[in-house]
Amino acid sequence: MTRRTFVIAIDGPAASGKSSTAQMVAEKLGYLHVDSGSLYRAATAATLRDQSDPSKWTEQAVLDAARPVELRAARTSFYPLLEGRAIEDEIRGGEVTDNVSRVAQMPRVREWVNQKVRDAAKSRNVVVDGRDMGTMVFPDADLKIFLVADSRERAARRLRQRGTPASQQMLDDETMRITERDARDAGQTVPAADSVMIDTTGLTQQEQVEQIVTLSKQRSG
């Protein structure tokens, strides 16, 4: 059956502001936000409950642990449940953050995530963000956005998001972590040929949101 909903796909490297921007765009347009990264995090959290040693994780172990994970629609977004319970605090914890890249690199886990995101968009207008959104998941998305920003700026944003007073050393360390994450995620962070590139280094979040909302309204007629 042909998809008739409107899909905005937002891609970009780690800490480029994809999720927060997508959430604000969805709220302004009256769409629902789908954060694919939350599913990778939920799968990671579920596997940590089963197996404490990430070095021994296999694709099948992650998929088995993630079976109880589901997406539920709320007022402005979809959010993951594990065994029927909200797990937002758990999936944002340090242990999950340290291991989610390992899970996101597993091809079968990526397909599991991508299918759940596609299912969410079957009957709703959505703003989706994550990896491969405009290339693999929604190659026919109505609007594709690729957010980029300088690695040091992304590091500073991440520290501000954590509410951490940023010393020069902390900023240097976080920049290095961001750069290393970029290298690990390089294969999953490729813009679609027809995506609109937005460099957010010198933009406020409100400015980048307004750009995407304007583009969306132009595309939707």
Sine and cosine of phi, psi and omega as CSV:
sin_phi,cos_phi,sin_psi,cos_psi,sin_omega,cos_omega
0.00,0.00,0.68,-0.73,-0.04,-1.00
-0.95,0.32,0.72,-0.69,0.04,-1.00
-0.95,0.31,0.75,-0.66,-0.02,-1.00
-0.90,-0.44,0.00,1.00,0.03,-1.00
-0.99,0.16,0.25,-0.97,0.01,-1.00
-0.99,-0.16,0.80,-0.60,-0.05,-1.00
-0.86,-0.51,0.80,-0.59,0.16,-0.99
-0.95,-0.32,0.86,-0.50,-0.02,-1.00
-0.96,-0.29,0.84,-0.55,-0.01,-1.00
-0.89,-0.45,0.87,-0.49,0.03,-1.00
-0.90,-0.44,0.15,-0.99,0.05,-1.00
0.42,-0.91,0.21,-0.98,-0.01,-1.00
-0.95,0.31,0.12,-0.99,0.00,-1.00
-0.84,0.54,0.63,-0.77,0.07,-1.00
0.90,0.44,0.40,0.92,0.06,-1.00
-1.00,0.05,-0.01,1.00,0.04,-1.00
1.00,0.01,0.34,0.94,-0.07,-1.00
-0.85,0.52,-0.80,0.60,-0.15,-0.99
-0.93,0.38,-0.73,0.69,-0.02,-1.00
-0.91,0.40,-0.62,0.79,0.04,-1.00
-0.92,0.39,-0.71,0.71,0.01,-1.00
-0.87,0.49,-0.64,0.77,0.02,-1.00
-0.88,0.47,-0.70,0.71,-0.02,-1.00
-0.93,0.37,-0.62,0.79,0.05,-1.00
-0.89,0.46,-0.71,0.70,0.00,-1.00
-0.86,0.50,-0.68,0.73,0.00,-1.00
-0.90,0.45,-0.66,0.75,-0.02,-1.00
-0.92,0.38,-0.54,0.84,-0.05,-1.00
-1.00,-0.07,-0.15,0.99,-0.06,-1.00
0.97,0.24,0.42,0.91,0.05,-1.00
-0.99,-0.11,0.03,-1.00,0.12,-0.99
-0.95,-0.30,0.62,-0.79,0.00,-1.00
-1.00,-0.04,0.71,-0.70,0.10,-1.00
-0.85,-0.52,0.92,-0.39,0.01,-1.00
-0.99,-0.13,0.98,-0.18,-0.03,-1.00
-0.89,0.45,-0.50,0.87,0.01,-1.00
-0.87,0.49,-0.51,0.86,0.01,-1.00
-0.92,0.40,-0.48,0.88,0.05,-1.00
-0.95,0.30,-0.66,0.75,0.09,-1.00
-0.87,0.49,-0.65,0.76,0.01,-1.00
-0.92,0.39,-0.63,0.77,0.02,-1.00
-0.90,0.43,-0.66,0.75,0.05,-1.00
-0.89,0.45,-0.62,0.78,0.03,-1.00
-0.91,0.42,-0.71,0.70,0.02,-1.00
-0.88,0.48,-0.67,0.74,0.00,-1.00
-0.89,0.45,-0.63,0.77,-0.01,-1.00
-0.95,0.33,-0.60,0.80,0.06,-1.00
-0.88,0.48,-0.54,0.84,0.05,-1.00
-0.91,0.40,-0.55,0.83,-0.05,-1.00
-1.00,0.05,-0.66,0.75,-0.09,-1.00
-0.70,-0.71,0.89,-0.46,-0.10,-0.99
-0.99,0.16,-0.26,0.97,-0.05,-1.00
-0.97,-0.24,0.99,-0.14,-0.05,-1.00
-0.87,0.49,-0.40,0.92,-0.01,-1.00
-0.91,0.41,-0.30,0.95,-0.02,-1.00
-0.98,-0.18,0.04,1.00,-0.04,-1.00
-0.93,0.36,0.64,-0.77,0.15,-0.99
-0.88,-0.47,0.26,-0.96,0.07,-1.00
-0.83,0.56,-0.71,0.70,-0.06,-1.00
-0.90,0.43,-0.61,0.79,0.02,-1.00
-0.89,0.46,-0.66,0.75,0.02,-1.00
-0.92,0.40,-0.71,0.70,0.00,-1.00
-0.89,0.46,-0.64,0.77,0.03,-1.00
-0.90,0.43,-0.70,0.72,-0.01,-1.00
-0.91,0.42,-0.52,0.85,-0.10,-1.00
-1.00,0.10,-0.04,1.00,-0.04,-1.00
-0.82,0.57,-0.61,0.80,-0.01,-1.00
-0.98,0.21,-0.01,1.00,-0.03,-1.00
-0.98,0.19,0.72,-0.69,0.06,-1.00
-0.63,-0.77,0.36,-0.93,0.09,-1.00
-0.98,-0.19,0.71,-0.71,0.04,-1.00
-0.82,-0.57,0.69,-0.73,0.01,-1.00
-0.99,0.16,0.74,-0.67,0.13,-0.99
-0.91,-0.42,-0.36,-0.93,-0.10,-1.00
-0.92,0.40,-0.67,0.74,-0.08,-1.00
-0.83,-0.55,-0.06,1.00,-0.07,-1.00
-0.34,-0.94,0.28,-0.96,0.22,-0.97
-1.00,-0.02,0.59,-0.81,0.05,-1.00
-0.66,-0.75,0.48,-0.87,-0.07,-1.00
-0.99,0.13,0.58,-0.81,0.15,-0.99
-0.88,-0.47,0.54,-0.84,0.11,-0.99
-0.84,-0.55,0.89,-0.46,-0.09,-1.00
0.82,0.58,0.63,0.78,0.09,-1.00
0.99,0.15,0.10,1.00,-0.06,-1.00
-0.86,-0.51,0.60,-0.80,0.07,-1.00
-0.92,0.39,0.61,-0.79,-0.11,-0.99
-0.70,-0.71,0.48,0.88,-0.10,-0.99
-0.84,0.55,-0.73,0.69,-0.01,-1.00
-0.89,0.45,-0.66,0.75,-0.03,-1.00
-0.90,0.43,-0.68,0.73,-0.08,-1.00
-0.97,0.25,-0.24,0.97,0.06,-1.00
-0.99,-0.11,0.07,1.00,-0.02,-1.00
-0.96,0.29,0.26,-0.96,-0.09,-1.00
-0.89,0.45,-0.61,0.79,-0.04,-1.00
-0.92,0.38,-0.64,0.77,0.06,-1.00
-0.91,0.41,-0.71,0.70,0.01,-1.00
-0.85,0.53,-0.63,0.78,-0.03,-1.00
-0.94,0.35,-0.37,0.93,-0.13,-0.99
-0.88,-0.47,-0.07,1.00,-0.09,-1.00
-0.92,0.39,-0.53,0.85,0.02,-1.00
-0.89,0.46,-0.60,0.80,0.04,-1.00
-0.85,0.52,-0.71,0.71,-0.02,-1.00
-0.94,0.33,-0.65,0.76,-0.06,-1.00
-0.92,0.39,-0.29,0.96,0.02,-1.00
-1.00,0.06,-0.08,1.00,-0.03,-1.00
-1.00,0.10,0.90,-0.44,-0.11,-0.99
-0.82,0.57,-0.68,0.73,-0.03,-1.00
-0.95,0.32,-0.53,0.85,0.07,-1.00
-0.93,0.36,-0.65,0.76,0.05,-1.00
-0.86,0.50,-0.66,0.75,0.02,-1.00
-0.92,0.39,-0.59,0.81,0.06,-1.00
-0.88,0.48,-0.73,0.69,0.04,-1.00
-0.88,0.47,-0.75,0.67,-0.07,-1.00
-0.87,0.48,-0.61,0.79,0.01,-1.00
-0.93,0.38,-0.61,0.79,0.04,-1.00
-0.90,0.43,-0.61,0.79,0.03,-1.00
-0.92,0.38,-0.68,0.73,0.04,-1.00
-0.87,0.49,-0.67,0.74,0.00,-1.00
-0.88,0.48,-0.62,0.79,-0.01,-1.00
-0.89,0.45,-0.50,0.87,-0.08,-1.00
-1.00,0.01,0.00,1.00,-0.08,-1.00
-0.92,0.38,-0.53,0.85,-0.08,-1.00
-0.79,-0.61,0.16,0.99,-0.04,-1.00
-0.72,-0.69,0.53,-0.85,0.24,-0.97
-0.96,0.27,0.78,-0.63,-0.14,-0.99
-0.70,-0.71,0.40,-0.92,0.24,-0.97
-0.90,-0.44,0.90,-0.43,-0.06,-1.00
-0.93,-0.36,0.56,-0.83,0.05,-1.00
-0.65,-0.76,0.40,-0.92,0.04,-1.00
0.53,-0.85,-0.67,-0.74,0.01,-1.00
-0.94,-0.33,0.60,-0.80,0.11,-0.99
0.90,0.43,0.22,0.97,-0.11,-0.99
-0.89,0.46,-0.71,0.70,-0.05,-1.00
-1.00,0.03,-0.16,0.99,-0.03,-1.00
-0.96,-0.28,-0.81,0.59,-0.09,-1.00
-0.99,-0.17,-0.63,0.78,-0.15,-0.99
-1.00,0.10,-0.76,0.65,0.02,-1.00
-0.78,-0.63,0.95,0.32,0.02,-1.00
-0.90,0.44,-0.28,0.96,0.03,-1.00
-0.96,-0.30,0.36,0.93,0.00,-1.00
-0.82,0.57,0.55,-0.83,-0.04,-1.00
-0.93,0.36,-0.51,0.86,0.04,-1.00
-0.56,-0.83,0.79,-0.62,0.03,-1.00
-0.90,-0.45,0.79,-0.61,0.00,-1.00
-0.87,-0.50,0.66,-0.75,0.11,-0.99
-0.82,-0.57,0.93,-0.37,-0.02,-1.00
-1.00,0.01,0.72,-0.69,0.10,-0.99
-0.76,-0.65,0.38,-0.92,0.07,-1.00
-0.30,-0.95,0.47,-0.88,0.06,-1.00
-0.83,0.56,0.63,-0.78,-0.07,-1.00
-0.87,0.49,-0.59,0.81,0.01,-1.00
-0.94,0.35,-0.61,0.79,0.06,-1.00
-0.91,0.41,-0.65,0.76,0.04,-1.00
-0.91,0.42,-0.61,0.79,0.04,-1.00
-0.89,0.45,-0.69,0.73,0.01,-1.00
-0.89,0.45,-0.64,0.76,0.02,-1.00
-0.90,0.44,-0.66,0.75,-0.01,-1.00
-0.89,0.45,-0.66,0.75,0.03,-1.00
-0.91,0.42,-0.64,0.77,0.05,-1.00
-0.90,0.44,-0.63,0.77,0.00,-1.00
-0.88,0.47,-0.57,0.82,0.02,-1.00
-0.98,0.18,-0.16,0.99,-0.06,-1.00
0.95,0.31,0.46,0.89,-0.06,-1.00
-1.00,-0.08,0.81,-0.59,0.12,-0.99
-0.88,0.47,0.86,-0.51,-0.18,-0.98
-1.00,-0.09,0.97,-0.26,0.17,-0.99
-0.98,0.21,0.22,-0.98,0.02,-1.00
-0.87,0.50,-0.65,0.76,-0.01,-1.00
-0.91,0.41,-0.65,0.76,0.01,-1.00
-0.90,0.43,-0.64,0.77,0.03,-1.00
-0.91,0.42,-0.67,0.75,0.05,-1.00
-0.88,0.48,-0.70,0.71,-0.03,-1.00
-0.91,0.42,-0.68,0.73,-0.02,-1.00
-0.93,0.37,-0.59,0.81,0.07,-1.00
-0.88,0.47,-0.66,0.76,0.03,-1.00
-0.90,0.44,-0.66,0.76,0.02,-1.00
-0.90,0.43,-0.65,0.76,0.03,-1.00
-0.89,0.46,-0.69,0.72,0.00,-1.00
-0.89,0.46,-0.66,0.75,0.03,-1.00
-0.91,0.41,-0.63,0.78,0.04,-1.00
-0.90,0.43,-0.64,0.77,0.05,-1.00
-0.84,0.54,-0.68,0.74,-0.01,-1.00
-0.91,0.43,-0.66,0.75,0.01,-1.00
-0.92,0.39,-0.59,0.81,-0.11,-0.99
-1.00,-0.07,0.11,0.99,-0.15,-0.99
-0.81,0.59,-0.64,0.77,-0.04,-1.00
-0.94,0.34,-0.33,0.94,-0.03,-1.00
-0.96,-0.26,0.08,1.00,-0.08,-1.00
-0.84,-0.55,0.89,0.45,-0.03,-1.00
-0.87,-0.49,0.80,-0.60,-0.02,-1.00
-0.95,0.32,0.59,-0.81,0.13,-0.99
-0.92,0.40,0.48,-0.88,-0.06,-1.00
-0.87,0.49,-0.50,0.87,-0.05,-1.00
-0.97,-0.24,0.33,0.94,0.03,-1.00
-0.99,0.14,0.40,-0.91,0.08,-1.00
-1.00,-0.10,0.88,-0.47,-0.02,-1.00
-1.00,0.08,0.78,-0.63,0.05,-1.00
-0.81,-0.58,0.91,-0.42,0.07,-1.00
-1.00,0.07,0.92,-0.39,-0.11,-0.99
-0.99,-0.11,0.11,0.99,-0.08,-1.00
-0.80,0.59,-0.69,0.72,-0.05,-1.00
-0.97,-0.25,0.25,0.97,-0.04,-1.00
-0.96,-0.29,0.53,-0.85,0.22,-0.98
-0.97,0.23,0.30,-0.95,0.02,-1.00
-0.89,0.46,-0.61,0.80,0.01,-1.00
-0.88,0.47,-0.62,0.79,0.00,-1.00
-0.91,0.42,-0.68,0.73,-0.01,-1.00
-0.94,0.34,-0.57,0.82,0.06,-1.00
-0.89,0.46,-0.71,0.71,-0.02,-1.00
-0.89,0.45,-0.60,0.80,0.04,-1.00
-0.87,0.49,-0.70,0.71,-0.05,-1.00
-0.94,0.34,-0.66,0.75,0.03,-1.00
-0.88,0.48,-0.68,0.73,0.02,-1.00
-0.88,0.47,-0.72,0.70,0.03,-1.00
-0.88,0.48,-0.65,0.76,0.00,-1.00
-0.89,0.46,-0.70,0.71,-0.01,-1.00
-0.91,0.42,-0.57,0.82,0.06,-1.00
-0.91,0.41,-0.65,0.76,-0.02,-1.00
-0.95,0.30,-0.56,0.83,-0.07,-1.00
-0.99,0.10,-0.12,0.99,0.06,-1.00
0.98,0.22,0.00,0.00,0.00,0.00
